């Protein structure tokens, strides 16, 4: 990176110049497609980019005119060039099978090798600070090279590795080295004290999820580009104890990372550049959960209670009230049953829950004034098919205005207006005098703005035209003059309806290949239930530039999300889960510095196994506040040890283990009741399970 430009390599032999003056809309302004295949790294100095690759070695590109980058020189180097750094008149090239090469670049048209250290046979990455070059040397570990005389580089010290050192970053007196190893999909971030370069000392080791390819450091955080988990953040406030802070998933492989200000630029896949705002990055932690049979749909929050619908058990749906005053231990406290079939949506206003159905009864009203004793008090059959409900004042809007119902007397709701033309009502949201509803327009699926200042005579004012294919509004939430849309496989959309007659689509954001199914808002964040893709947390502080800043994947179909004062509530396949709220960003504060709030789960958490009962396979998921040694063992009802499922080091965050109903010798155990016990150095947790045969 240099100034307002970023430089991106493609494996197929291209250098792209990307204008990042507006980080929300980076654009390629120039390319040089004449380079060789197998490009691996680059460094920018003056008006030139120094590019290395496994085939061509070192190539020099003139970038003084960003619109027309031009290769002006090159040099073959022994081995396969993987890394490069520039200091003064020299480029330092790390080459696998060739060592470290020092190249004189005084004449960019005619670079010359003037020094070498071939003993570094697996050199992958090089960083130069002052009189030293620091090399991630693959299986040979971490090396410190004295380059006081560039023509005779001298190895002065090394720190061995247990895995493959693939990248290194330097910040202050510390080197941060990424080590990968097979076959596990975890890596190590090793912190090495280099205050005395001649005696490097490993002072911290953190086990990290995923497989990382590159590392960059900003303030008290390290950021890892992961080949399978996107961008991962690590708290290095205490260098002796690096801790994962969470991350942002991407739909591709993260190969390289650079940081400028509070923005991280990640090279993704073969051709893409992703830009992330890393101010106030926080993990999303599972806090608690409760089993609710067949729950798999919308959820709403009122005060200290969540209200959720089940999935039509036996043709008779139910509404559950769940006490979430203690998010660690949510508890089902009430149920209204026999609500008929095909319930699709629920809204809460005052002391009542309004339930929409596309079955035999379209609207049902439940008194929730006593959450422990829910009581159905009213219902109404309407013409047409109803798919959603929103309530404002004395009116309920069914199916996005397909029907308007007077609910001033909840025990006797009255139909007062019939369908609005074009509205299908799969998604509905209301704000003062306006109703926003999904529908079919001339350009395809759209969202209508409807004037409800006179509820008995709703009028369509406008729409932003057809939504970008394949978007279709599944859920809508409103804040101010902006509507935030969970748009199915179309991701996340933002519509500005400050001019209701001419609403404008102002932003669209991919949330992954899975469908965005529900959305709720909390101040500057949107929480999106992304079906089998888990939860996405999106920063909407600038509505025209939404950014994914976090997520949580329960590996279950997540269909509903609602935000409470103390947690985020989600529904996912017979589970209601509570998650930590995303911390609001603090401008100019990096994680770990004074003023920043670091959110970490305060306790070990062992989820109920799934399925339970099991026959015989079952899975256990657990969450750790920090990396450490973990054991998970199964015992019978007499307390006798049956099997050890895991016993070793695990990273912070969520992990899983499986049991196939076998003892430690691989012999099937009899059906019955068993207990699984999770133990760390600090805490133990246990769950009861039933094995059937």
N, C-alpha and C positions, 0 to 999 in steps of 0.2 A: 504494500500500500504506500501511496505517496500523495500528499495533499488531498485533493478531492477525487482521486482516481484509485481504483483497485485493479489489480492485475490477476487474471485468471487463466490457468493452463487447462488445456484439454489433452487427454491421453493420445489423441489422434494427431497431434502436432501443431496446435494453434495456441497463440498468445492473444488473449482478448483484453482490451482496455475498457474498464467499466467506470462510467461516471457515477459517483456516489454522492454528489452534492446534495441530492435529495435521497436520503437512505431508503425512504419508502418506495421509491421508484428508480432503482438502479437501472442503467441502460448501457448496452455495449455501444461504444462510439468508434471503435477501431479494432482491427484484428490483423495479425500476421499469420497466415496459414501455411507458411513455407518451412516451418520447423519440422524436425524429425519426430517420429512416433516415440512413445514411452517417456513423455515429460514427467518429471518428478518434483521439482522445486525451483524457486526463483528468488532473486534478491534484486532490489532496485537501489541504484546509486547514481546521483547526478541525472543525466538524461538518458541512462541506459538501464535495461533490464538484463540481468544475467541469469540465463535459464539452463538448467541441467536436466539430462535425460539418460536413460539406460543405453540408448543407441548412439546419439551424437556427442555425448559428453557435455561440453560447455558451449552455449550459443549466446551471442551478444546481440541485443535488439535495441535500436535507437528509438526512444519513446518521447523525444522532444516535442513531436507533434502527435498528441494522443489519437488523432483520427487516422494517422497513417504510420503505425509502428513498422519498422523495417529492420530485418536482420542484416547486420553489418560485419559480423565476424564470428569465429568459432574455433573450437579446439577439441580434438579427441583426447580423452584421458584414459589411462589404464583402468579396467574394471567397468562397473556400471554406476554412473553418477546418480546419486539419490538426494544429496543435500548440498546447499551452497550458502555462503555468507560472504559479505563484502566489507572490508575495512580499509580505508585509505585507497592505495593503488593496487590492492591485492584482493583476489577472490579466492576463497577457501572452499574446495570441492571435496565432499565426502563421497567415496565410491566403494561400493561393495565389490570385494575381490581386487581392489586396487589401493585402498588406504586413503589417506588425506593428501590432497595435492594443493600446492600454493601456486596461484596463477597471477602473473604480472599483467594488469589490465590498463597500464598507462596508455597504451595504444589500443583502444577497443576494437580496431580493425585487425589487430594482429596480437591476440593474447598469447602469452608464453608461460609454460610451466617453469618455475624457478626453484621449487622445493617440494619435497614429498616425504611422507612417513608411511611407507607401504605396510608396516607391521599392523596397522589398523585394518585388518582384512575384511571386516563386516561393517564399515562405517556407514551410517544411515542419515544422520542429521548433524549439522555443525552450527554453533553459535559463537560469535567472536565478541569478547568484551575486554577492552584494554589490550594487555600483552598476552592474553590467553585465548585459545580456542577450546571450546568444550564440545565433545563429540559423543553422541549416542551411538555406541559401537556394536549394535546388534547383540549377538551371543557373547561378544567380548566385554560388554558392559559399558561403563561410563569412563571417559578419559579426559584428562586435562593436558593440554599441549601448550608449551611455551613458544610463542611466535615473536619474541623480541627481535630475532633475526628471521624474517620470513623465508629466507633461503635455506635455513637449517632448522626446521621445526623440531622441538624436543619433547618427548613424552616425559612428563614430570610426575604424574600420579594417575591412579585408576581406582575405581570402586566397582567391584564385581557385581554381577546380577545373577538372579536365579532364573530369570526369564530373558526375553529378547528386548533390548533397549532400542526403541524405535523413534523417539523424539525427545527433545530437551528444550527447556526455556530457562532463562536466567532472570532473576529479580533480586536485586540487592546482594546479600551474601549467600543466596541459596540457588541451587540448580534443581529444577523440577523435571524428573525423568520418567517417561512413560515406558512401562515394560509390559509386553504381551507374552502369552504362553499358550501352548496347545495342550490338551484339547478344550480346556475350559473357556467359557465366554466371559471371563473376567480379566481385568488387568490390574497392575499395581502402579500407583503414583508414588515414586520414591523422592523424598526431599533430602538433598545433600548440602551440607554446610561447606561452602567454598571460601569462607573468610580467609583461610590460608590455602591458596590453590594447590600448594604442595602436599597438603594433608587433607583431602576431601573426606568428610565424615557423614555417613548416613545417619540422619537424626529423626526421620519420620517415614513411615510406610503406611499407605492407605490402600485398602482393597476397593476397587472401583467396578461398577457393573459395566458390561459390554466390552467391546474391543476398540481401544482408542488408537488413532493414527497420528495425532498431533496434539500439541499443548501450547497454550498461551496464558500469560499471567497479567492480571490487572488488580492492583491494590492487594486486598486480602482474599482474592479468589483466583483459582486456576480454572481454566476452561478447556475441556477435552473435546476434540472432534472425534466422534465415535463412528465406526463403520457399521454399527447395527442399532445404536440408540440415539443418534442425532447429536445434539449439543448437551454436554454434561458439565455441571458446575461443582466445584470443590472448595470448601471453606479451608483456607490455609492461614487463618488468623494465628493459630498455634502451629508453627511448622512441624512440630513433633507429632502432631495428630491431625493429619488431613482428613476431612470428613465430607462425604458426598452431600450436596445440597439439593439434588434434583436435576431436572433438565427438560429439554424440549425435544420431542420426537420429530423426525423428519421422514419423508417418504423416499429417502435415498441414502446413500453412503456418504458419511462425512469424512473427507480425505485431508483437509487442511483448514487451519484457522488463523485469522489475524484480527487484532483488536485495535480500534481507533476510538478514543474517547470512551463513550459508554455503549458502543456498538461492536458486536462481534460479527465478522464476515466469515462464513463457512463455505468452503468449496464442497459441493454436493454432487455425487455421481460423477459423470463424465463432463458435464457441460454447465451445471447450474451454480449460481451463487445465492446463498441465503443470508439475509441480514437480520440480526436479532438485537433488540434492546436489552442489555444485560443489567440495567439499573434495577436493583432490588429483586433479583431472581430468587425465588423461594421454591422449596419442594412442596408438593401436595401430598399430605400424609393421611393415611387411613387412621381414624380415631376410634371408631366403634362400629358395630353392626348388629342386626337382629334378624333372625329368620322369620319371614312372613310367607306362609305357603301360598304359592301361585302369584305373588305380587310381581307385576311386570308391566308397569304403565306409568301414567302421570302421577306426580306427587306435588303437593302444595304445603306451605308452612304458614301457621298462624300462631304467633307467640311462641310458647314452649312446646308446641305440638306440630307434628307432621301428619298429613292426611293422605293416604294412598289407596289406590284401587287394586283389587286382585284381578286375575285373568280369567274371569268367567268360570269359576269352579262349579262343575255340575250344572251349568246353565243359570246359576244364581250368583251374581257378582256381590262383592262386599266392599265396604269402606272401612279402613282401619285408622284408628288414631294412635299415634306413637309419641310417647313422651321423650323429647330430646333435650330436656333441661340439663341432663348430664350426657354430653355427646359420646362419652366413652361407653356408656351403658344405655343405649336407647331401648325403650320397653313398650311393647304393644299393651295399651291399657283399655281400649274399647273397640267395638266392631258393630257396624250396621250391616245386617245380612239381608238376603232375599231381595236384592236390588234388580233382579231380572238379568237379562243377557246383554252382551255387547256394549258394556259401558266403555266410553272412549276418553272422557275428559272430566276434570273436576276443578271448580273454582270456589274460593272461600271469600265471603263478605259478611262482616259482623259475626253473628252467632250461627250462621248457616253455611252449609256446603251445598253447592249446586252441581249435580252430576248429569252429564250429557250421555245419551245412549243412542245408538242407531238400531236398537232393537224395538220391542213393542211399546216401551214407555220412553219418550224422548228426554224428559226433564224430571229429575227427582230431587227433592229438597230434604236435607237432613239437618236436624237441630244438633249443633255441636257445642252448645253452651256448657254442657258437662261432657268433657271428652271421654269420661269413663262410661257414660251412658248415652250413646248416640241413638237418635230416634228419627225415623223418617216421618215427615209431617205433611208433605205435599208432593204432587206429581202432575204431569201434563203430557198429553199426546198431541203432537203437532204434525202438519203435513210435511212430506219430504224426508230426506235423510240428514241426520244431525251428526256432526263429527267434532264439535268443539263448543265451549261455553266461556263467556266472559261476563262479568257483572259490574255495573256501575250505577250507583244510586239505587233507584227502585226498579231497575230493569236488568233482565238477563238477555244477553244476545247469543242466540243459539246458531251454530254453524256460520259464524261471521255475518250475522244479519239476515240469514235465511228466515229466521223467526225472531221477533222481539216479544219478550214476555214481561208483563208487569208482575213483579214479585213483592210489591209493597205489603201484601198479605201472603206470607210464605205458605200458609196452609191452603191458599186458594189462588194459585198463579193463573194469570189470564193472558191469552194471546192477543197482542194489540197491533202487530204488523206482520206482513207476509214477505216472502223472499225478495231480496235485492238481486236484480238481473246480473248474471255472470259470476256471482260469488259461489264457491264450492264449500268454503268454511272449514277446510281441514285445519286451519290455524286462525286464531282470533286473538286480538288484543285491543284494549280500550284505554283511552286517555282523554279525560274531560269531554270535549265535544266531538271527538273523533274515534272512529272504530277502524282498525286495520284488519283486513281479512284476505286470505288467499283466494285465488280465483283463476279463471281462464280468460285471457285477453286475446287480442288479434295476433300478438307475437308469441303466444304460448302461455305458460304458467306465469302468474303475476301476483302482485299484492295491491289491493284496492284501498284507497283512503275514503272513508264514508262519513258524511256529516250526520251526527246523531243529536244535534242540538234540539231537534224535535224527535224524540225517540219513536213516536208512532209514524213518522214519515222519513225514514233514513234515505239519504241521497248520496250516490256515488259522485265523488269530486274528481278523482284522477287516479292514475297508476303510473309507475315508472316504465311501463311497457313490459315486454316479455323478459323474464328473468334469464340470466345466462344458462343455456342448456348444460347439464340436466337438472338444474335447480328447481325445486318445488317446495313451497313453504310448509314445513312440518310444525313449526312453533314460532311465535312472534312475541317479543317483549319490547316495551317502549320506555325510553328515558328522554325527557325533553322533546325535542323535535326529531329525534332519531328512532327508527325502528330497527331492531336487531333480529335477524331471521336465521333460524336453524333450517337450512335449505336442502336437507337430504344429501344426496350425493353431490349436490352443488356447493356444499360447504357452509360457510358463514357469510351472510350478506348484511350490509348496512344501508338503510334507506333514509334519506333526508326528506321529511315532509313538512318543512317550515313553510313551504308554499303548497298547501294541500291539493291544489288543482294541478300542480306539476311536480309531484314527488320525484326525487332523483336517486338512482342507485349510485352511492358514492364510494363503496368499498366492497370487495369480495375477497375472501380468504379461504384457502383450502384447509380442511381439517383432517385430511387423510382420505384414503380410498373408501372409508366406511361412511355411512350416512349420518349426518348431523340431525338428531331426532328431537331434541328438546333444548331449551335455553332459559337461563334466568340471569339476572343482573345483580351486582353488588358494587355500588359506587363506580370505580374505574375498571371493573372486570366483568366479563361475561363468562358464564360457565355453560359449556355445551356438552350434552350427553351424546356421545358419538357412536351409539349402538355397540358393536363388538370392538370398536376402537377406544373404548373407555371415555374418560372425561378430558376435555380440553379447556384450559384456562386462557382467556384472551384479554389482553390489555386494550381497553377501549377509551383510554384517556384522550386520545385523538380519534374520534369516530371515523375519520376518513383514512386512518392508517392503523387498523387493528393489527395486533401482533400476538401470536401464540407465545405465552411465557411459562407455561407449565402444563402438567397433566397427571392423570392417574389411570392405570389400566388394571381393572380387577379381573381381566380375562373372562368376563361374563358380558352378556348383552345388557348394556346400560340404556334404559329407555326413558328415565325421568330424572330431572334435577330441579332443586329448589334451594334458595339461600335463606338461612336463618341468621339471627344475630350472632350466634356463637359457632356456626358450622355450616358446611354445605351438605345437603341431604340428597342422596341418589338412590334410585331403585334399579336393581339388576337381578333378574332371574331368582325370585324368591328371597331376595335379601334387600333390606334397607340399610344403607351404609352412611355413616357420617364422616366427613372429611374436614381437614383444617381449611379455614378461609385463606385465600391468598393475601399476603401482606400488601398493603398499598405502597406504591413506589415512593421513594424519597429522593428528590432530584439531587444529583451530585454526590450521592452516598453510595459507596460500593460495599458489597457484603462483608460484614465483619468490622467495618469502621464505626467510629462513634456516631450514634444516631441511627444506625441500621438495626433492624430487628431480625434476628435469625430465628426461624421457626423450625424446631425439631420436635419430633414426637417424644414425649417425656417418658414413655414406657415401652417395654416389649409387648407385642400383641400377637396372640395366636388365634387365628380364625377357626370357627367350627369347620371340621372336615366336610368335604363335599364330594360325592353324595353321602348322605347319612340317613338311614342305614346304607351300608355298602356291600357289594357282592361281586368279587372281593375288593376290586380296586377303589381307592379313594385318595383324595389329594388334601394336603394341609398347606395353608398359606400363612406366613408369619411376617411381621414387620419389626425391624430393629432400629433404634434411635441412632446407633453408631455401629461401626464394624466391630467384630469380635468373634470369639469362639462360641459356637452354638451346638447343643446336642438336642435331638428330638428322638425320644424313645417311646415304645409302646409297652404297656403293662396290662396284665389281666386283673380281674376283680380281687384277686388275693394279693396283688402287689408284686407278683413275680414278673421279672423282665422277660419280654417276649421278643422284641426286635429293636435294633438301633437303626433309625432311618437316616440320620445325618449326624456327623460328629466332626466339626472342623470350623475353619474361618469363613465368615460370610460378611458381605458388605452391608452398609446401612441401607434401609429401604425394605422393599417387599420381596420375599423369596418363596419358593414352593418346594414341597417334597411329596412323594407318593408312597403308599403302602398297598401291597397286593395280597394282604392276608397271610403272609408267611412269617415264620419265626427266623431266628438268626441263622439257622441251618438250611433255609429254603424249603421247609416243610410247612404245608398248609395247616393253619391252626383252626380249631373248631369254631362254629358260630357262637356268638355270645356278646357280652358287653366288655369293652376294653377302654383303656385310658391312654391318651397321648400326652406326653409331658415334654415341654420345651424348656430348656435351661440355658441361661447365659451366666456370665460371672456375677451379674447383679440381681437377676430376677428369674422366677420360674412361672410358667403358665401351663394349664392342663385343660383338655377337653375330653368329654365322654363320647364314645362312639359305639355303634352296634354293627357287628359283622354278621351277615346272613350267608347261607350256602344254598 
